[in-house]
Amino acid sequence: MRHQNEERLFSYGTLQSEAVQMETFGRTLSGRADALVGYRVVTVRIEDEEFVAKSGTADHRNLQVTGNDADLVEGTMLTLTVDELHQADAYEPQAYQRVNVQLRSGTSAWVYIANQQT
């Protein structure tokens, strides 16, 4: 059962790290393994120097929609508050946007995807 102030966030990258969670939220989030079907991981270079300093690298994983059920991105479905979701928004570089997806488990969750450069 989902509480009113509770959000779900699918992480396939740095937010799975306990150290990043402690730095961003001041606590370790609860979560469980899940996956996103019809996507694959690609690498993007982040130019946001503050984010690079916090995460420790300029190269980050990003999602690419394939629509192919054989493509799968493993990660963690994190449970957090609405306020913590806004903290996650602030943590992610400006090149990323938050979108709602359905995970393999059937759970609806937010996920961050880098805006596609044209």
Secondary structure by P-SEA (a helix, b strand, c coil): cccccbbbbbbccccccaaaaaacccbbbbbbbbbbccbbbbbbbbcaaaaaaaacccbbbbbbbcccccbbbbbbbccccaaaaaaaaaaccccbbbbbbbccccccbbbbbccccc
